[in-house]
Amino acid sequence: MQRNPAPAVHLTEQLCRPQRVGVFGHRGVGKTTLLTVLYREAVAGRLPDLRLAAADVRTAEYLSDKLLQLEAGQPLPATLAETELRFHLYHGSTRIELLFKDYQGEHVALGREEPIRDFLRDCDALWICLDANALTTADECLRRQQEVEQLIEDYLAVEPGRTMVRPVALLLTKADLVEESAASTQWADAFAMTRHALRTHCPQSELFAVSCLNPRRAAEALVQPRNLGAPLIWLANALQTQDESRLQRLWSLTPQMTHVERSVACVVRRYPDASSTKQHQQRLRGAKQRQRRRRLLTIAASVAVLFSSVWGYDAFAYQRAARFGADHVDDPSAVLACWQSFQSWHPTRNWLRPGAASAEAERLRDLSRQARLQKGELRLAELRRRAADPDADPEAVWQQFQGFRADYPENDVAGELQQLRAAIKVRRDEQIAHRAQAAYDDLVTAEHSNGSDLLALITQADRFLNRYPGAAYEAEVRKRRDGYVNRLESGDIEIARSYSARQPLNFQTRREHYQRYLDKHSSGVFTNEAAAALRAIEADWDRHDFRSVRDHFVNKPGDIPELVARCRSYLAVHPQGQFTAAATELLRWSERVTTVGEYRVILRDGHFDKKVARFFSLGPDLSVEIEVAGVRYGPSNITVNQYDPQWQYEFPRRIRWKLGDPVRIIVTDHDYWRRAVVVIDSADDDPLAIRLLGCENWSGPNRVTFESDFALPHLPTIE
C-alpha cells in the first residue's frame, strides 16, 4: 500500500530538478567575481578533470560581460539585480545541472527579508563566502558571522532534526591578502563562531581558502586564481553523496513506481559510472517485476470473482424463472414475459452454460405459440359476445372482427369466422343504410335552405361519398355535387371576366383573378379558358410596357436616365418577354453613348446658293470643318468653283463624341482669303447632336450631307 505520497513527490522533485547551489555572502565579498573566474578557469581547462559550461544563452551573455571587464583589468562593479545562472558541471563521467543566483549583498544582511532568502532555504548545497580581509576588523568579522549564524538558524527551523542534511562549504575569499604562515591560526580564531556552528550542525561541511584577483598587481594580470578547483570537486562529490542518500530515502517511503523510475533515470544520467547506479537499476527492475506479478494476480482474482458472481446471478435468475413457469402453467403469456425478462437482464447466461441456448430458444417458441393460441381464443370469445349483443355498435364490432381476422387468420375453424362475419355484416349494412339516408336528407335540406353556400354543399357531398361508397343515393349525390361545382366555377370565372372587361390595363390583378380560379378548380370546366386568358394578359402586358419604352425613345432618344429606368423595369417584370432582346440592346446602346466613343464620318456632297460666292468669282472654293465638344476635325479637301460640290471625303481622324457634346459644321470659302459662309450648330437641348454627321443638314438654301457609322437602335414595331 502506498504511504506518505507527499514526501515522496517532494523528494522526487528535489532529485530531478537542477541542483540549486546557494552562494551566501555580504556586499563586496566577491560572489560575482568568484562565479565569473570559476567559469573562466573551468571552461578553459585550467582546473584538472573539471569543466563548467554555461547551460543557456542568458548565462553565457551575463558572464561574457564580466569576463571582458576582468580581462581589461577592471574590477567588477557591485551587483544590483538578482540573476539566475545555469551551468553544467562535468567531473569525470559525472554531469550535474547547477543553478546559482547572483544578487546584491545587502539583501542577506541582518534584519533583511528578501526573496533571495527563499532560494537559499531551498538550495541543495551552500557556499558560505567570508572575506579573509575581515580578519583585521573585529566588528566586521563579528557582523558577518552573525549573518551566517542567522542563515543556519533558518535552515535548522525547517529541518526535522538538529542537523543540516545539505552539504555546506565555508569559502574564505581574498585569501591572498593573509600571510600563509599565520593563515590557519588567524582563521581558526577569527571565524570560531561560524566553524563551531558548522561542526555542530553540518556533518557535510568543509573549509576552503580561495583567491580570484591580485589587487597588489603592478605589471601583472588582474586575474590570478588560487585553489578554485577544490570547491568544485567537493561540490560534485557532495551532491553525488546527497543524491544517493535521497534515493535511498525515496525507496524507504514506498512511493509510486513512476517517481522511482524518474528518480533512478535522473541519477543514471548524472552518474553513469557510479557503482551504486547499477544497484539502483537492478533494484528498480526487481520492483517492477514484483509490481507486474501483483497486478496479474489481482486481475486474475478479479476475473475469477466476477465470473463466479455472474454465474451465481444467472443461476439464481434461471431457477426463479423456472419456478415461476411451474407455478403458472395455465398462463403461458405471463411465463413467456418472465423468460423474456430473464433474456434481457442476463445476456451472459448462455456463455456460462454451454448448450443451453438451443433449449432456451425452443422453450420460448413453445411458450409463444401457447400464448398466441390463448390470446386468440380470448379475443374470439369477446368477439362472439359483442356480436350477440344487440346494443353493441355494429361498426365497432365490424372493425374488431377485421382486426381479429388480420391478426389470427389461422383461427378460422370449420368456417366459423365466415358465419360470424355474415351476421356482423348484416347489422353493419343496416346501420350504414340508415345513416346514408339521414345524410342524404341533410344534404337536400341544406340545398333548399342555404343553396348559395356552394362550398359548404360540396364539402357535405364529398363527406357523403367518402363515408358511404356504394350507397343507394351515391349516383344522385354525385350528380348534385357536379351541379354545385359547375355553379361555383361559373361564378368564379365570371368574376375574372367582368374584371378584365372593366380594368383592361390592370394586368396584375386580372392575372390574379384567373390564377385564383385555376388554383380553386385545377380540373374545372373553364380551365382552358382561364389558361388562354392568362397567356393573353401576359402578351398584352408585355406589349403595353414595351410600348412605353419605345414611345419614350422615339420622342426623347436623348433622355437616357428615363430610358434606362423604363428598360430595366420592363426586364424586371418581363424577363421572358417578347421584346427582351430589344430592351437589352437599348441598355447597351445607352451605355455606349454615355461614354466617349469614336465614329467614322464621311462628307458626301452639298448644295449652295450662288450668293455665297464673291463678286467677280467663277464660283466658291469650299471646304468643310467639324467641331465636336470644342475639338476641330478637318478641313476637308477644297472643291474649286462649284455650287454643287462632291467632296466624298472621309475624315482621317475618328470623331470622339459622347452624349451631350455639341456639334458645329463650318463651311469655308477659300476665294482670295478664307471666309466662313455657312455655320450649322446643333440645338442646345439636343443631347444626340452626333446625328448631324449622318444626314442632310440645311441652313437656308444651303445643304451639307454627311454619312457616319453612328446609328440609333432599331426597335421592333408593336401590333
Buried (B, 14 or more C-beta within 10 A) or exposed (E): EEEEEEEBBEBBEBBBEBBBBBBBBBBEBBBBBBBBBBBBBBBEEEBEEBBBBBBEEEBBEBBEEBBEBBEEEEEBEEBEEBBEBBBBBBBEEBBBBBBBBBBBBEBBBEEEEBEBBEBBEEBBBBBBBBBBBBBEEEEBBEBBBBBBBBBBEEBBEEEEEEEBBBBBBBBBBBBBBBEEEEBEEBBEEBBEBBBEBBEEBBEBBBBBBBBBBBEEEEEEEBBBBEBBBBBBBBBBBBBBEBBBEBBEBBBEBBBBEEBBBBBBBBBBEBBEEBEBBEEBBEBBEEBEEEEEEEEEEEEEEEEEEEEEEBBEBBBEBBEEBBEBBEEEEEBBBBBBBBBBEBBEEBEEBBEBBEEBEEEBEEBBEEBBEBBBBBBBEEBBEEBEEBBEEEEBBBBEBBEBBEEBBEEBEEBEEEEEBEEBBEBBBEBBEEBBBEBBBEBBEEBEEBBEEEEEBBEEBBEBBEBBBEEBEEBEBBEBBEEBBEEBBBBBBEEBBEBBBEBBEEEEEBBEEBBEBBBBBBEEBEEBEBBEBBBEBBEEBBEBBBBEBBEEBBEBBEEEBBBBEEBBEBBEBBBEEBEEBBBBEBBEBBBEBBEEBBEEBEBEBBBBBBBBBEEBBBEEEEBBBBBBBBBBBEEEBBBBEBBEEBBEBEBEBEBEEEBBBBBBBBBBBBBBBBBEEEEEBBEBBBEEEBBBBBBBBBEEBEBEEBBBBBBBEBEBEEBEEEE
